[in-house]
Amino acid sequence: MPDRPSANQPPPLEPYNLFSTDPVLADVACREGAAAHVDWLSALGQRAGSIEVFQWGDLANRFEPQLATHDRFGERIDEVRYHPAYHSLMELSVSEGLHCRHYESQPGDGGYVARNIAMNLVAQVEVGHSCPISMTGAALYALEHQPDLAARWTPLVASRTYDPTSAAPQDKAGVLLGMSMTERQGGSDVRANTTEAVPLGGGEYRLRGAKWFVSAPMCDAFLTLAKAPAGLSCFLVPRVLPDGDRNGLQLMRLKDKLGNRSNASSEMEFVDAMAWLVGEEGRGVRTIIDMVAGTRLDCTNWAAALMRQAVAQAGWHVAHRAAFGAVLIDKPLMQNVLADLEIETEAATMLVGRLSGAFERAPADPGEAALARIGAAVAKYWVTKRSSPVVREALECVGGNGYVEESTLPRLYREAPLNSIWEGSGNVMALDVLRALARSPETVDAFVAELERGSGRDHRVDGAITSASAALTAETVDEGEARRFVEHLATAWTASLLVQHGDQDVTDAYVRSRLGDDWGRELGTLPTDVPLRRLAERAIPQR
Ligand SMILES: Cc1cc2nc3c(=O)[nH]c(=O)nc-3n(C[C@H](O)[C@H](O)[C@H](O)COP(=O)(O)OP(=O)(O)OC[C@H]3O[C@@H](n4cnc5c(N)ncnc54)[C@H](O)[C@@H]3O)c2cc1C
């Protein structure tokens, strides 16, 4: 049998430290105030990049969750059974506090930023289980609208113990929270919701209706939109009631999805389900949006994580695979492809890092709060859009092996489109930018100020800042132009960040290709007088 080198096959990339090998994450952590968390991130990067955790990621997706609606006696149980690898991933993320560390952080302590970097690391290896992890922490912000419920549930969420049992919330070692908004007749437009909430008194309601997508249906409770007498309202609906009885939540089917297979997504019916009102009746969208803001940021973060993992796998492969008499990394055209992938990935990572810092500082800084509001929509639109083409091209760098499940690239490829669908699809996010500008004028000043931090260093970037600022302050933007407008803002913002904090070669290549016209229509079309080899080598994890 030929050994690996003579077979011209690369050795496996894992185990490797996902944090310390990343060319920008440590800088992002320090710049955004999370320097005190770097040791923790490095330890987590090593753990997440272990052979064992990579195997969990594979198994949790290969052996998909199964729905059991009834027990053998015909009684409803409405349970989803997962592969043990899924539970191992959940245990890892919960024990590290990825479901709530950001909520517990204080502005300036770096906890929010560190948690988001940690989320990036774990999501690189397995993103499906990150869905309930994300929803749980995000739900706590919405629960603040109902202080009595928050006082009961927040300590249960804060536990670092993953408890997948079906039991009364107060009897569990830890709980997780989900979200149920989308109905068959409307997802983006939740005003179409018809699930009905009948008041029983004392803040309790009975819910009747059906939700079309409810992910992670084994969560212990769901923030749910339903129509109460005063209009669409937000409710907390437990899966198991405080007396230990099952609530009226019935799982009809699990979705047979393109990807995100480790994460069960159900169709759920509410059959006189008991629910507690969260916030004011009739203000449900206003309440649940505080949850959605957090999950949107996580979607953007996951999009960047998928890019990084795909590009790392591509870099590793081309550094170890030879063709036509040379290692692929020595081939100028492969250098161009990898360099282009790398600069897009670094740009996305820096954007998410900056946004995480804005989210962390927002409670104490109105300017950062305004930036977080508009920046979340700009970045969610842009980074989730860039993810798919980057992952696809990275897959191609790995050749035929990249099309085979064992390489992990097919799984990353299937995950990539999802982040620009859920929690606000591309068009919805682009229109949300226009809404933010129209309804919250402070977002204009915040975004212009943010862009201007990069002024005076490079005339090309200055030009982009001036034109994006002018577009921001123009009277109106036509709805049909929203994508083009947001793209303009996103690339100017990224260039401004890069010129302040990025590697000089990465910045120059980004500016020439993304701001200037020196670029083709596919990745791998950078001008050849940029240092392609050096840029490409940044994509290869140095173990
Ligand atoms: C895997 C998965 C898991 C999910 N999990 C959950 C969950 O746990 N809880 C939950 O509540 N939901 C969940 N969803 C639902 C998800 O949030 C919705 O699918 C999403 O919000 C889009 O809604 P929709 O499917 O009804 O599409 P629609 O709202 O019908 O949108 C269809 C298309 O029209 C576009 N569009 C909408 N409005 C406009 C407009 N004004 N102008 C131009 N274009 C527009 C959209 O961008 C989209 O491209 C999940 C979805 C998926 C795929």
The ligand as an ORCA input file, in Angstrom:
! r2SCAN-3c Opt
* xyz 0 1
  C     -33.722     25.621      8.334
  C     -34.686     26.644      8.778
  C     -34.973     26.782     10.111
  C     -35.874     27.744     10.548
  N     -36.151     27.855     11.874
  C     -37.080     28.749     12.296
  C     -37.432     28.850     13.673
  O     -36.864     28.171     14.530
  N     -38.402     29.716     14.035
  C     -39.031     30.510     13.118
  O     -39.902     31.274     13.503
  N     -38.722     30.447     11.808
  C     -37.763     29.592     11.382
  N     -37.442     29.510     10.046
  C     -38.185     30.307      9.101
  C     -37.416     31.441      8.484
  O     -37.151     32.432      9.440
  C     -38.227     31.934      7.281
  O     -38.182     30.922      6.309
  C     -37.713     33.245      6.734
  O     -37.957     34.278      7.648
  C     -38.361     33.591      5.395
  O     -39.751     33.523      5.494
  P     -40.586     32.665      4.432
  O     -39.987     31.319      4.345
  O     -42.015     32.747      4.791
  O     -40.331     33.378      3.068
  P     -41.105     34.680      2.507
  O     -41.322     35.631      3.609
  O     -42.274     34.251      1.726
  O     -39.992     35.261      1.532
  C     -39.721     34.681      0.246
  C     -38.727     35.597     -0.465
  O     -39.304     36.875     -0.636
  C     -38.411     37.892     -0.183
  N     -39.185     39.008      0.324
  C     -39.990     39.073      1.405
  N     -40.481     40.304      1.546
  C     -40.010     41.052      0.529
  C     -40.179     42.415      0.119
  N     -40.911     43.252      0.838
  N     -39.535     42.830     -0.992
  C     -38.746     41.995     -1.693
  N     -38.552     40.704     -1.370
  C     -39.184     40.236     -0.262
  C     -37.560     37.224      0.882
  O     -36.299     37.885      1.025
  C     -37.414     35.834      0.320
  O     -36.331     35.791     -0.575
  C     -36.513     28.580      9.602
  C     -36.205     28.458      8.246
  C     -35.305     27.510      7.832
  C     -35.001     27.385      6.368
*
